[in-house]
Amino acid sequence: MSRAKKSNGDSDMPEFPPERHKLVLEMVDKLLRSVISGLRRDHFRAYAPPEIRANPSIPEKGILKQLRDTVWWIRWYDEKFDQLQFHELIIFLHLYSDMKQRMQDAANRNLDSIEIDSQFAIKNILTDDNMRRILARLVIEPDAPPPPASN
């Protein structure tokens, strides 16, 4: 399994251990498969923590510092849930957007496959500009997430 590149000793960067890296990559895969299959339009719903729902504005600077300890819920089309820390949510959405663009580029050039780079520099994803762009496109549910269905 590949691992995210270290942040070059940048202590401001959050931890991204292998098991969380794997979860995020599995979520990207699940989302891409859902999109490709044309399963449905609302592939997932994002639920912010209460402090974000109470004040949904995006900070101008220091987004990671201000939102770093927040926990977000993703409710999938199949009613399953995933819980992500803020930086994991951003990495998930960034990787999905990147892969979707690569797929569109490959289709436009009639390519049969695309290159997938599962190594990435977290510090390049967790910039204020990138996080602001991602959050601006994210539809956040106004209510608290419903409880996960028991199996």
N, CA, C and O atoms as a GROMACS GRO file, in nm:
protein
  604
    1MET      N    1   0.084  -0.118   0.000
    1MET     CA    2   0.000   0.000   0.000
    1MET      C    3   0.088   0.124   0.000
    1MET      O    4   0.190   0.129   0.069
    2SER      N    5   0.049   0.222  -0.077
    2SER     CA    6   0.127   0.346  -0.080
    2SER      C    7   0.088   0.434   0.038
    2SER      O    8  -0.016   0.416   0.100
    3ARG      N    9   0.174   0.526   0.066
    3ARG     CA   10   0.151   0.616   0.180
    3ARG      C   11   0.160   0.760   0.134
    3ARG      O   12   0.229   0.792   0.037
    4ALA      N   13   0.090   0.847   0.206
    4ALA     CA   14   0.101   0.989   0.176
    4ALA      C   15   0.241   1.035   0.211
    4ALA      O   16   0.301   0.986   0.307
    5LYS      N   17   0.292   1.127   0.135
    5LYS     CA   18   0.425   1.179   0.162
    5LYS      C   19   0.425   1.254   0.294
    5LYS      O   20   0.326   1.317   0.331
    6LYS      N   21   0.535   1.247   0.363
    6LYS     CA   22   0.549   1.322   0.487
    6LYS      C   23   0.546   1.470   0.458
    6LYS      O   24   0.573   1.514   0.346
    7SER      N   25   0.514   1.546   0.558
    7SER     CA   26   0.501   1.690   0.538
    7SER      C   27   0.633   1.764   0.558
    7SER      O   28   0.633   1.882   0.592
    8ASN      N   29   0.743   1.697   0.536
    8ASN     CA   30   0.875   1.758   0.548
    8ASN      C   31   0.898   1.823   0.684
    8ASN      O   32   0.959   1.930   0.693
    9GLY      N   33   0.850   1.757   0.788
    9GLY     CA   34   0.873   1.808   0.922
    9GLY      C   35   0.783   1.924   0.961
    9GLY      O   36   0.806   1.987   1.064
   10ASP      N   37   0.682   1.954   0.881
   10ASP     CA   38   0.592   2.064   0.910
   10ASP      C   39   0.498   2.021   1.022
   10ASP      O   40   0.404   1.945   1.000
   11SER      N   41   0.523   2.070   1.143
   11SER     CA   42   0.445   2.026   1.259
   11SER      C   43   0.302   2.077   1.256
   11SER      O   44   0.219   2.031   1.334
   12ASP      N   45   0.270   2.172   1.168
   12ASP     CA   46   0.133   2.222   1.157
   12ASP      C   47   0.044   2.127   1.078
   12ASP      O   48  -0.078   2.138   1.083
   13MET      N   49   0.105   2.034   1.007
   13MET     CA   50   0.027   1.940   0.927
   13MET      C   51  -0.027   1.829   1.017
   13MET      O   52   0.046   1.777   1.101
   14PRO      N   53  -0.153   1.794   1.000
   14PRO     CA   54  -0.211   1.687   1.083
   14PRO      C   55  -0.156   1.551   1.043
   14PRO      O   56  -0.102   1.532   0.934
   15GLU      N   57  -0.170   1.457   1.134
   15GLU     CA   58  -0.128   1.319   1.108
   15GLU      C   59  -0.225   1.257   1.007
   15GLU      O   60  -0.344   1.288   1.005
   16PHE      N   61  -0.171   1.170   0.923
   16PHE     CA   62  -0.252   1.098   0.826
   16PHE      C   63  -0.199   0.955   0.820
   16PHE      O   64  -0.131   0.916   0.725
   17PRO      N   65  -0.231   0.876   0.926
   17PRO     CA   66  -0.175   0.741   0.935
   17PRO      C   67  -0.226   0.650   0.823
   17PRO      O   68  -0.329   0.679   0.761
   18PRO      N   69  -0.154   0.542   0.797
   18PRO     CA   70  -0.188   0.454   0.685
   18PRO      C   71  -0.333   0.405   0.684
   18PRO      O   72  -0.394   0.396   0.578
   19GLU      N   73  -0.388   0.374   0.800
   19GLU     CA   74  -0.526   0.323   0.801
   19GLU      C   75  -0.627   0.431   0.759
   19GLU      O   76  -0.729   0.400   0.698
   20ARG      N   77  -0.599   0.556   0.792
   20ARG     CA   78  -0.688   0.666   0.751
   20ARG      C   79  -0.666   0.697   0.602
   20ARG      O   80  -0.761   0.727   0.530
   21HIS      N   81  -0.542   0.689   0.558
   21HIS     CA   82  -0.509   0.706   0.417
   21HIS      C   83  -0.587   0.603   0.335
   21HIS      O   84  -0.646   0.636   0.232
   22LYS      N   85  -0.585   0.479   0.381
   22LYS     CA   86  -0.656   0.370   0.313
   22LYS      C   87  -0.806   0.399   0.310
   22LYS      O   88  -0.870   0.381   0.206
   23LEU      N   89  -0.864   0.443   0.421
   23LEU     CA   90  -1.007   0.474   0.425
   23LEU      C   91  -1.041   0.582   0.323
   23LEU      O   92  -1.139   0.568   0.250
   24VAL      N   93  -0.963   0.689   0.318
   24VAL     CA   94  -0.991   0.798   0.225
   24VAL      C   95  -0.982   0.748   0.081
   24VAL      O   96  -1.068   0.783  -0.001
   25LEU      N   97  -0.881   0.668   0.049
   25LEU     CA   98  -0.870   0.614  -0.087
   25LEU      C   99  -0.988   0.522  -0.119
   25LEU      O  100  -1.038   0.523  -0.232
   26GLU      N  101  -1.033   0.443  -0.022
   26GLU     CA  102  -1.151   0.357  -0.044
   26GLU      C  103  -1.277   0.442  -0.067
   26GLU      O  104  -1.362   0.406  -0.148
   27MET      N  105  -1.288   0.554   0.003
   27MET     CA  106  -1.402   0.643  -0.016
   27MET      C  107  -1.400   0.705  -0.155
   27MET      O  108  -1.504   0.716  -0.220
   28VAL      N  109  -1.282   0.746  -0.201
   28VAL     CA  110  -1.270   0.801  -0.336
   28VAL      C  111  -1.312   0.695  -0.438
   28VAL      O  112  -1.385   0.724  -0.532
   29ASP      N  113  -1.265   0.573  -0.418
   29ASP     CA  114  -1.301   0.463  -0.508
   29ASP      C  115  -1.453   0.440  -0.508
   29ASP      O  116  -1.513   0.424  -0.614
   30LYS      N  117  -1.513   0.439  -0.391
   30LYS     CA  118  -1.659   0.418  -0.380
   30LYS      C  119  -1.733   0.528  -0.454
   30LYS      O  120  -1.829   0.502  -0.526
   31LEU      N  121  -1.689   0.652  -0.436
   31LEU     CA  122  -1.755   0.764  -0.502
   31LEU      C  123  -1.738   0.757  -0.653
   31LEU      O  124  -1.835   0.778  -0.726
   32LEU      N  125  -1.618   0.728  -0.700
   32LEU     CA  126  -1.595   0.718  -0.845
   32LEU      C  127  -1.679   0.606  -0.906
   32LEU      O  128  -1.736   0.623  -1.013
   33ARG      N  129  -1.686   0.492  -0.838
   33ARG     CA  130  -1.767   0.380  -0.889
   33ARG      C  131  -1.915   0.419  -0.894
   33ARG      O  132  -1.986   0.382  -0.988
   34SER      N  133  -1.960   0.492  -0.796
   34SER     CA  134  -2.099   0.537  -0.793
   34SER      C  135  -2.127   0.633  -0.909
   34SER      O  136  -2.230   0.624  -0.975
   35VAL      N  137  -2.035   0.725  -0.933
   35VAL     CA  138  -2.050   0.822  -1.042
   35VAL      C  139  -2.048   0.751  -1.177
   35VAL      O  140  -2.133   0.776  -1.263
   36ILE      N  141  -1.951   0.662  -1.196
   36ILE     CA  142  -1.937   0.590  -1.323
   36ILE      C  143  -2.061   0.506  -1.353
   36ILE      O  144  -2.107   0.500  -1.468
   37SER      N  145  -2.114   0.442  -1.251
   37SER     CA  146  -2.230   0.355  -1.272
   37SER      C  147  -2.358   0.434  -1.296
   37SER      O  148  -2.460   0.377  -1.336
   38GLY      N  149  -2.353   0.565  -1.272
   38GLY     CA  150  -2.474   0.646  -1.288
   38GLY      C  151  -2.579   0.611  -1.185
   38GLY      O  152  -2.698   0.632  -1.205
   39LEU      N  153  -2.532   0.556  -1.074
   39LEU     CA  154  -2.620   0.505  -0.969
   39LEU      C  155  -2.727   0.605  -0.928
   39LEU      O  156  -2.846   0.573  -0.924
   40ARG      N  157  -2.686   0.724  -0.898
   40ARG     CA  158  -2.779   0.830  -0.859
   40ARG      C  159  -2.705   0.962  -0.853
   40ARG      O  160  -2.582   0.966  -0.862
   41ARG      N  161  -2.778   1.066  -0.837
   41ARG     CA  162  -2.715   1.198  -0.836
   41ARG      C  163  -2.652   1.233  -0.703
   41ARG      O  164  -2.540   1.284  -0.699
   42ASP      N  165  -2.720   1.206  -0.596
   42ASP     CA  166  -2.666   1.241  -0.463
   42ASP      C  167  -2.592   1.120  -0.406
   42ASP      O  168  -2.650   1.038  -0.335
   43HIS      N  169  -2.466   1.112  -0.439
   43HIS     CA  170  -2.384   0.998  -0.400
   43HIS      C  171  -2.355   0.998  -0.251
   43HIS      O  172  -2.341   0.892  -0.190
   44PHE      N  173  -2.345   1.116  -0.193
   44PHE     CA  174  -2.324   1.126  -0.048
   44PHE      C  175  -2.375   1.261   0.000
   44PHE      O  176  -2.397   1.354  -0.078
   45ARG      N  177  -2.394   1.268   0.129
   45ARG     CA  178  -2.430   1.393   0.194
   45ARG      C  179  -2.325   1.421   0.301
   45ARG      O  180  -2.280   1.330   0.371
   46ALA      N  181  -2.287   1.547   0.312
   46ALA     CA  182  -2.186   1.588   0.410
   46ALA      C  183  -2.254   1.659   0.527
   46ALA      O  184  -2.338   1.747   0.508
   47TYR      N  185  -2.217   1.619   0.646
   47TYR     CA  186  -2.272   1.678   0.768
   47TYR      C  187  -2.157   1.738   0.848
   47TYR      O  188  -2.063   1.670   0.887
   48ALA      N  189  -2.168   1.867   0.871
   48ALA     CA  190  -2.066   1.940   0.948
   48ALA      C  191  -2.094   1.925   1.097
   48ALA      O  192  -2.206   1.893   1.138
   49PRO      N  193  -1.991   1.948   1.178
   49PRO     CA  194  -2.013   1.946   1.323
   49PRO      C  195  -2.098   2.067   1.364
   49PRO      O  196  -2.109   2.163   1.289
   50PRO      N  197  -2.157   2.061   1.485
   50PRO     CA  198  -2.248   2.168   1.530
   50PRO      C  199  -2.186   2.308   1.522
   50PRO      O  200  -2.256   2.403   1.486
   51GLU      N  201  -2.057   2.323   1.556
   51GLU     CA  202  -1.996   2.455   1.556
   51GLU      C  203  -1.988   2.515   1.416
   51GLU      O  204  -1.988   2.637   1.400
   52ILE      N  205  -1.981   2.431   1.315
   52ILE     CA  206  -1.978   2.479   1.176
   52ILE      C  207  -2.120   2.512   1.130
   52ILE      O  208  -2.142   2.611   1.061
   53ARG      N  209  -2.214   2.427   1.167
   53ARG     CA  210  -2.354   2.454   1.129
   53ARG      C  211  -2.401   2.584   1.193
   53ARG      O  212  -2.481   2.657   1.133
   54ALA      N  213  -2.354   2.615   1.312
   54ALA     CA  214  -2.393   2.739   1.381
   54ALA      C  215  -2.330   2.862   1.316
   54ALA      O  216  -2.389   2.970   1.318
   55ASN      N  217  -2.211   2.847   1.257
   55ASN     CA  218  -2.141   2.958   1.192
   55ASN      C  219  -2.073   2.903   1.066
   55ASN      O  220  -1.954   2.871   1.068
   56PRO      N  221  -2.149   2.894   0.955
   56PRO     CA  222  -2.096   2.826   0.836
   56PRO      C  223  -2.000   2.907   0.749
   56PRO      O  224  -1.962   2.859   0.641
   57SER      N  225  -1.960   3.024   0.790
   57SER     CA  226  -1.868   3.102   0.706
   57SER      C  227  -1.729   3.040   0.706
   57SER      O  228  -1.684   2.984   0.806
   58ILE      N  229  -1.662   3.052   0.592
   58ILE     CA  230  -1.527   2.998   0.577
   58ILE      C  231  -1.428   3.105   0.621
   58ILE      O  232  -1.434   3.218   0.572
   59PRO      N  233  -1.337   3.073   0.714
   59PRO     CA  234  -1.238   3.173   0.757
   59PRO      C  235  -1.152   3.219   0.640
   59PRO      O  236  -1.125   3.142   0.548
   60GLU      N  237  -1.109   3.343   0.643
   60GLU     CA  238  -1.023   3.397   0.536
   60GLU      C  239  -0.885   3.333   0.538
   60GLU      O  240  -0.832   3.297   0.433
   61LYS      N  241  -0.828   3.319   0.655
   61LYS     CA  242  -0.694   3.261   0.670
   61LYS      C  243  -0.694   3.163   0.786
   61LYS      O  244  -0.780   3.168   0.874
   62GLY      N  245  -0.597   3.075   0.784
   62GLY     CA  246  -0.585   2.980   0.895
   62GLY      C  247  -0.699   2.880   0.902
   62GLY      O  248  -0.742   2.840   1.010
   63ILE      N  249  -0.749   2.838   0.785
   63ILE     CA  250  -0.863   2.746   0.782
   63ILE      C  251  -0.829   2.616   0.856
   63ILE      O  252  -0.907   2.571   0.940
   64LEU      N  253  -0.715   2.558   0.824
   64LEU     CA  254  -0.678   2.432   0.888
   64LEU      C  255  -0.666   2.449   1.039
   64LEU      O  256  -0.714   2.365   1.115
   65LYS      N  257  -0.603   2.555   1.081
   65LYS     CA  258  -0.584   2.578   1.225
   65LYS      C  259  -0.719   2.590   1.296
   65LYS      O  260  -0.737   2.539   1.406
   66GLN      N  261  -0.814   2.659   1.232
   66GLN     CA  262  -0.944   2.682   1.295
   66GLN      C  263  -1.036   2.560   1.288
   66GLN      O  264  -1.119   2.540   1.377
   67LEU      N  265  -1.022   2.478   1.184
   67LEU     CA  266  -1.115   2.366   1.166
   67LEU      C  267  -1.050   2.228   1.188
   67LEU      O  268  -1.116   2.125   1.175
   68ARG      N  269  -0.925   2.229   1.220
   68ARG     CA  270  -0.846   2.107   1.233
   68ARG      C  271  -0.909   2.000   1.322
   68ARG      O  272  -0.903   1.882   1.287
   69ASP      N  273  -0.967   2.036   1.432
   69ASP     CA  274  -1.020   1.937   1.527
   69ASP      C  275  -1.167   1.903   1.503
   69ASP      O  276  -1.228   1.831   1.584
   70THR      N  277  -1.225   1.952   1.395
   70THR     CA  278  -1.366   1.922   1.369
   70THR      C  279  -1.381   1.785   1.305
   70THR      O  280  -1.292   1.738   1.234
   71VAL      N  281  -1.494   1.722   1.332
   71VAL     CA  282  -1.524   1.589   1.278
   71VAL      C  283  -1.650   1.600   1.194
   71VAL      O  284  -1.750   1.658   1.236
   72TRP      N  285  -1.644   1.543   1.075
   72TRP     CA  286  -1.752   1.551   0.976
   72TRP      C  287  -1.805   1.412   0.947
   72TRP      O  288  -1.732   1.313   0.957
   73TRP      N  289  -1.931   1.406   0.910
   73TRP     CA  290  -1.994   1.279   0.873
   73TRP      C  291  -2.024   1.280   0.724
   73TRP      O  292  -2.064   1.381   0.667
   74ILE      N  293  -2.004   1.164   0.663
   74ILE     CA  294  -2.046   1.142   0.524
   74ILE      C  295  -2.150   1.031   0.529
   74ILE      O  296  -2.125   0.921   0.579
   75ARG      N  297  -2.269   1.060   0.475
   75ARG     CA  298  -2.373   0.957   0.462
   75ARG      C  299  -2.383   0.921   0.316
   75ARG      O  300  -2.416   1.005   0.232
   76TRP      N  301  -2.354   0.796   0.285
   76TRP     CA  302  -2.353   0.749   0.148
   76TRP      C  303  -2.492   0.716   0.098
   76TRP      O  304  -2.587   0.705   0.176
   77TYR      N  305  -2.504   0.702  -0.033
   77TYR     CA  306  -2.630   0.664  -0.099
   77TYR      C  307  -2.685   0.533  -0.043
   77TYR      O  308  -2.806   0.512  -0.047
   78ASP      N  309  -2.599   0.445   0.009
   78ASP     CA  310  -2.643   0.316   0.062
   78ASP      C  311  -2.672   0.322   0.213
   78ASP      O  312  -2.687   0.219   0.279
   79GLU      N  313  -2.680   0.445   0.265
   79GLU     CA  314  -2.710   0.472   0.407
   79GLU      C  315  -2.598   0.434   0.502
   79GLU      O  316  -2.618   0.434   0.624
   80LYS      N  317  -2.481   0.402   0.450
   80LYS     CA  318  -2.365   0.378   0.536
   80LYS      C  319  -2.300   0.513   0.567
   80LYS      O  320  -2.316   0.609   0.492
   81PHE      N  321  -2.227   0.518   0.677
   81PHE     CA  322  -2.164   0.640   0.723
   81PHE      C  323  -2.014   0.625   0.732
   81PHE      O  324  -1.962   0.517   0.760
   82ASP      N  325  -1.945   0.734   0.707
   82ASP     CA  326  -1.802   0.745   0.736
   82ASP      C  327  -1.782   0.874   0.814
   82ASP      O  328  -1.848   0.975   0.788
   83GLN      N  329  -1.692   0.870   0.909
   83GLN     CA  330  -1.661   0.987   0.990
   83GLN      C  331  -1.518   1.029   0.958
   83GLN      O  332  -1.426   0.947   0.961
   84LEU      N  333  -1.500   1.157   0.928
   84LEU     CA  334  -1.369   1.208   0.889
   84LEU      C  335  -1.332   1.330   0.971
   84LEU      O  336  -1.416   1.412   1.007
   85GLN      N  337  -1.204   1.341   1.000
   85GLN     CA  338  -1.154   1.466   1.054
   85GLN      C  339  -1.152   1.566   0.938
   85GLN      O  340  -1.155   1.526   0.822
   86PHE      N  341  -1.146   1.693   0.971
   86PHE     CA  342  -1.155   1.797   0.868
   86PHE      C  343  -1.052   1.776   0.757
   86PHE      O  344  -1.087   1.781   0.639
   87HIS      N  345  -0.927   1.754   0.793
   87HIS     CA  346  -0.824   1.739   0.689
   87HIS      C  347  -0.850   1.617   0.601
   87HIS      O  348  -0.819   1.620   0.482
   88GLU      N  349  -0.906   1.511   0.658
   88GLU     CA  350  -0.939   1.393   0.579
   88GLU      C  351  -1.051   1.422   0.480
   88GLU      O  352  -1.049   1.375   0.367
   89LEU      N  353  -1.149   1.502   0.525
   89LEU     CA  354  -1.258   1.543   0.435
   89LEU      C  355  -1.202   1.620   0.316
   89LEU      O  356  -1.239   1.593   0.201
   90ILE      N  357  -1.113   1.714   0.343
   90ILE     CA  358  -1.054   1.794   0.235
   90ILE      C  359  -0.973   1.706   0.140
   90ILE      O  360  -0.983   1.720   0.018
   91ILE      N  361  -0.895   1.615   0.195
   91ILE     CA  362  -0.814   1.526   0.111
   91ILE      C  363  -0.906   1.438   0.027
   91ILE      O  364  -0.881   1.419  -0.092
   92PHE      N  365  -1.011   1.383   0.085
   92PHE     CA  366  -1.109   1.301   0.013
   92PHE      C  367  -1.169   1.379  -0.104
   92PHE      O  368  -1.170   1.330  -0.217
   93LEU      N  369  -1.216   1.499  -0.078
   93LEU     CA  370  -1.280   1.578  -0.184
   93LEU      C  371  -1.180   1.624  -0.289
   93LEU      O  372  -1.213   1.631  -0.407
   94HIS      N  373  -1.059   1.656  -0.246
   94HIS     CA  374  -0.955   1.695  -0.341
   94HIS      C  375  -0.920   1.578  -0.434
   94HIS      O  376  -0.913   1.595  -0.556
   95LEU      N  377  -0.897   1.461  -0.377
   95LEU     CA  378  -0.860   1.345  -0.457
   95LEU      C  379  -0.973   1.305  -0.553
   95LEU      O  380  -0.948   1.269  -0.668
   96TYR      N  381  -1.097   1.312  -0.504
   96TYR     CA  382  -1.211   1.282  -0.591
   96TYR      C  383  -1.214   1.379  -0.710
   96TYR      O  384  -1.230   1.338  -0.825
   97SER      N  385  -1.201   1.506  -0.681
   97SER     CA  386  -1.203   1.608  -0.787
   97SER      C  387  -1.090   1.585  -0.887
   97SER      O  388  -1.111   1.595  -1.008
   98ASP      N  389  -0.972   1.554  -0.836
   98ASP     CA  390  -0.856   1.527  -0.922
   98ASP      C  391  -0.881   1.404  -1.010
   98ASP      O  392  -0.854   1.408  -1.130
   99MET      N  393  -0.932   1.297  -0.951
   99MET     CA  394  -0.958   1.175  -1.029
   99MET      C  395  -1.068   1.197  -1.132
   99MET      O  396  -1.060   1.147  -1.244
  100LYS      N  397  -1.169   1.270  -1.094
  100LYS     CA  398  -1.279   1.298  -1.188
  100LYS      C  399  -1.225   1.376  -1.308
  100LYS      O  400  -1.262   1.348  -1.422
  101GLN      N  401  -1.138   1.473  -1.283
  101GLN     CA  402  -1.078   1.551  -1.391
  101GLN      C  403  -0.991   1.462  -1.480
  101GLN      O  404  -0.995   1.473  -1.602
  102ARG      N  405  -0.913   1.374  -1.419
  102ARG     CA  406  -0.829   1.281  -1.496
  102ARG      C  407  -0.914   1.190  -1.584
  102ARG      O  408  -0.878   1.161  -1.698
  103MET      N  409  -1.026   1.145  -1.529
  103MET     CA  410  -1.115   1.058  -1.607
  103MET      C  411  -1.175   1.134  -1.725
  103MET      O  412  -1.184   1.080  -1.836
  104GLN      N  413  -1.214   1.258  -1.702
  104GLN     CA  414  -1.269   1.339  -1.812
  104GLN      C  415  -1.163   1.365  -1.919
  104GLN      O  416  -1.191   1.356  -2.038
  105ASP      N  417  -1.042   1.396  -1.877
  105ASP     CA  418  -0.932   1.418  -1.972
  105ASP      C  419  -0.904   1.292  -2.053
  105ASP      O  420  -0.884   1.299  -2.174
  106ALA      N  421  -0.904   1.176  -1.986
  106ALA     CA  422  -0.879   1.050  -2.056
  106ALA      C  423  -0.989   1.022  -2.157
  106ALA      O  424  -0.962   0.976  -2.268
  107ALA      N  425  -1.115   1.048  -2.120
  107ALA     CA  426  -1.226   1.026  -2.212
  107ALA      C  427  -1.216   1.120  -2.331
  107ALA      O  428  -1.242   1.079  -2.444
  108ASN      N  429  -1.178   1.244  -2.308
  108ASN     CA  430  -1.164   1.341  -2.417
  108ASN      C  431  -1.053   1.302  -2.514
  108ASN      O  432  -1.059   1.336  -2.632
  109ARG      N  433  -0.953   1.231  -2.466
  109ARG     CA  434  -0.840   1.191  -2.551
  109ARG      C  435  -0.850   1.044  -2.593
  109ARG      O  436  -0.756   0.988  -2.650
  110ASN      N  437  -0.965   0.982  -2.566
  110ASN     CA  438  -0.990   0.841  -2.602
  110ASN      C  439  -0.884   0.747  -2.545
  110ASN      O  440  -0.841   0.654  -2.613
  111LEU      N  441  -0.844   0.771  -2.423
  111LEU     CA  442  -0.747   0.683  -2.356
  111LEU      C  443  -0.823   0.570  -2.286
  111LEU      O  444  -0.934   0.589  -2.236
  112ASP      N  445  -0.762   0.454  -2.283
  112ASP     CA  446  -0.825   0.338  -2.217
  112ASP      C  447  -0.798   0.334  -2.067
  112ASP      O  448  -0.868   0.265  -1.994
  113SER      N  449  -0.696   0.406  -2.022
  113SER     CA  450  -0.664   0.403  -1.880
  113SER      C  451  -0.609   0.539  -1.838
  113SER      O  452  -0.575   0.624  -1.920
  114ILE      N  453  -0.603   0.557  -1.708
  114ILE     CA  454  -0.548   0.681  -1.653
  114ILE      C  455  -0.443   0.646  -1.549
  114ILE      O  456  -0.446   0.539  -1.489
  115GLU      N  457  -0.350   0.737  -1.529
  115GLU     CA  458  -0.249   0.721  -1.425
  115GLU      C  459  -0.309   0.763  -1.292
  115GLU      O  460  -0.373   0.868  -1.281
  116ILE      N  461  -0.288   0.682  -1.192
  116ILE     CA  462  -0.335   0.714  -1.058
  116ILE      C  463  -0.214   0.724  -0.968
  116ILE      O  464  -0.140   0.627  -0.951
  117ASP      N  465  -0.195   0.840  -0.911
  117ASP     CA  466  -0.083   0.862  -0.819
  117ASP      C  467  -0.140   0.864  -0.678
  117ASP      O  468  -0.201   0.963  -0.637
  118SER      N  469  -0.121   0.755  -0.604
  118SER     CA  470  -0.177   0.750  -0.470
  118SER      C  471  -0.083   0.811  -0.366
  118SER      O  472  -0.112   0.807  -0.246
  119GLN      N  473   0.028   0.866  -0.411
  119GLN     CA  474   0.115   0.941  -0.320
  119GLN      C  475   0.093   1.090  -0.350
  119GLN      O  476   0.092   1.132  -0.465
  120PHE      N  477   0.077   1.164  -0.247
  120PHE     CA  478   0.051   1.307  -0.263
  120PHE      C  479   0.105   1.380  -0.140
  120PHE      O  480   0.122   1.322  -0.033
  121ALA      N  481   0.132   1.506  -0.160
  121ALA     CA  482   0.185   1.587  -0.050
  121ALA      C  483   0.067   1.657   0.019
  121ALA      O  484   0.001   1.743  -0.039
  122ILE      N  485   0.043   1.617   0.141
  122ILE     CA  486  -0.070   1.673   0.216
  122ILE      C  487  -0.061   1.825   0.224
  122ILE      O  488  -0.162   1.894   0.213
  123LYS      N  489   0.060   1.877   0.243
  123LYS     CA  490   0.073   2.022   0.258
  123LYS      C  491   0.030   2.096   0.131
  123LYS      O  492  -0.008   2.213   0.138
  124ASN      N  493   0.036   2.031   0.015
  124ASN     CA  494  -0.008   2.094  -0.109
  124ASN      C  495  -0.160   2.092  -0.123
  124ASN      O  496  -0.218   2.171  -0.198
  125ILE      N  497  -0.225   2.001  -0.053
  125ILE     CA  498  -0.371   1.993  -0.055
  125ILE      C  499  -0.431   2.085   0.050
  125ILE      O  500  -0.534   2.147   0.027
  126LEU      N  501  -0.366   2.093   0.166
  126LEU     CA  502  -0.422   2.167   0.279
  126LEU      C  503  -0.377   2.313   0.281
  126LEU      O  504  -0.335   2.364   0.384
  127THR      N  505  -0.387   2.378   0.167
  127THR     CA  506  -0.360   2.522   0.161
  127THR      C  507  -0.493   2.596   0.178
  127THR      O  508  -0.599   2.542   0.146
  128ASP      N  509  -0.487   2.718   0.228
  128ASP     CA  510  -0.610   2.795   0.246
  128ASP      C  511  -0.687   2.809   0.114
  128ASP      O  512  -0.808   2.791   0.112
  129ASP      N  513  -0.617   2.839   0.006
  129ASP     CA  514  -0.685   2.857  -0.123
  129ASP      C  515  -0.756   2.730  -0.168
  129ASP      O  516  -0.871   2.735  -0.212
  130ASN      N  517  -0.689   2.617  -0.158
  130ASN     CA  518  -0.748   2.491  -0.199
  130ASN      C  519  -0.865   2.452  -0.108
  130ASN      O  520  -0.970   2.410  -0.156
  131MET      N  521  -0.848   2.467   0.021
  131MET     CA  522  -0.956   2.432   0.114
  131MET      C  523  -1.076   2.523   0.093
  131MET      O  524  -1.190   2.476   0.098
  132ARG      N  525  -1.053   2.651   0.070
  132ARG     CA  526  -1.163   2.744   0.044
  132ARG      C  527  -1.239   2.703  -0.082
  132ARG      O  528  -1.362   2.705  -0.084
  133ARG      N  529  -1.165   2.667  -0.187
  133ARG     CA  530  -1.227   2.625  -0.313
  133ARG      C  531  -1.311   2.499  -0.292
  133ARG      O  532  -1.424   2.491  -0.341
  134ILE      N  533  -1.257   2.403  -0.221
  134ILE     CA  534  -1.330   2.278  -0.196
  134ILE      C  535  -1.454   2.302  -0.110
  134ILE      O  536  -1.562   2.252  -0.142
  135LEU      N  537  -1.440   2.378  -0.003
  135LEU     CA  538  -1.553   2.404   0.085
  135LEU      C  539  -1.663   2.485   0.016
  135LEU      O  540  -1.781   2.467   0.044
  136ALA      N  541  -1.623   2.573  -0.074
  136ALA     CA  542  -1.722   2.654  -0.146
  136ALA      C  543  -1.812   2.566  -0.235
  136ALA      O  544  -1.927   2.601  -0.260
  137ARG      N  545  -1.758   2.455  -0.283
  137ARG     CA  546  -1.835   2.366  -0.370
  137ARG      C  547  -1.911   2.258  -0.293
  137ARG      O  548  -2.000   2.194  -0.348
  138LEU      N  549  -1.876   2.238  -0.166
  138LEU     CA  550  -1.938   2.133  -0.087
  138LEU      C  551  -2.076   2.176  -0.039
  138LEU      O  552  -2.092   2.283   0.020
  139VAL      N  553  -2.174   2.092  -0.063
  139VAL     CA  554  -2.309   2.117  -0.010
  139VAL      C  555  -2.314   2.051   0.127
  139VAL      O  556  -2.302   1.929   0.140
  140ILE      N  557  -2.330   2.133   0.228
  140ILE     CA  558  -2.334   2.084   0.366
  140ILE      C  559  -2.479   2.079   0.411
  140ILE      O  560  -2.552   2.177   0.399
  141GLU      N  561  -2.519   1.965   0.462
  141GLU     CA  562  -2.655   1.949   0.512
  141GLU      C  563  -2.677   2.043   0.631
  141GLU      O  564  -2.589   2.057   0.716
  142PRO      N  565  -2.794   2.107   0.636
  142PRO     CA  566  -2.818   2.205   0.743
  142PRO      C  567  -2.844   2.144   0.881
  142PRO      O  568  -2.832   2.212   0.982
  143ASP      N  569  -2.880   2.016   0.884
  143ASP     CA  570  -2.914   1.951   1.010
  143ASP      C  571  -2.803   1.857   1.055
  143ASP      O  572  -2.707   1.831   0.982
  144ALA      N  573  -2.820   1.807   1.176
  144ALA     CA  574  -2.727   1.705   1.226
  144ALA      C  575  -2.750   1.577   1.147
  144ALA      O  576  -2.860   1.554   1.097
  145PRO      N  577  -2.647   1.494   1.137
  145PRO     CA  578  -2.667   1.368   1.064
  145PRO      C  579  -2.764   1.277   1.138
  145PRO      O  580  -2.765   1.273   1.261
  146PRO      N  581  -2.845   1.205   1.063
  146PRO     CA  582  -2.932   1.107   1.131
  146PRO      C  583  -2.844   0.995   1.186
  146PRO      O  584  -2.733   0.974   1.138
  147PRO      N  585  -2.895   0.925   1.284
  147PRO     CA  586  -2.813   0.815   1.339
  147PRO      C  587  -2.792   0.707   1.234
  147PRO      O  588  -2.882   0.677   1.155
  148PRO      N  589  -2.672   0.649   1.232
  148PRO     CA  590  -2.648   0.539   1.138
  148PRO      C  591  -2.745   0.425   1.161
  148PRO      O  592  -2.778   0.393   1.275
  149ALA      N  593  -2.790   0.363   1.053
  149ALA     CA  594  -2.881   0.248   1.064
  149ALA      C  595  -2.809   0.133   1.131
  149ALA      O  596  -2.692   0.106   1.102
  150SER      N  597  -2.878   0.065   1.221
  150SER     CA  598  -2.816  -0.053   1.284
  150SER      C  599  -2.833  -0.173   1.192
  150SER      O  600  -2.935  -0.190   1.126
  151ASN      N  601  -2.730  -0.253   1.192
  151ASN     CA  602  -2.732  -0.373   1.106
  151ASN      C  603  -2.756  -0.496   1.187
  151ASN      O  604  -2.761  -0.606   1.132
   0.00000   0.00000   0.00000
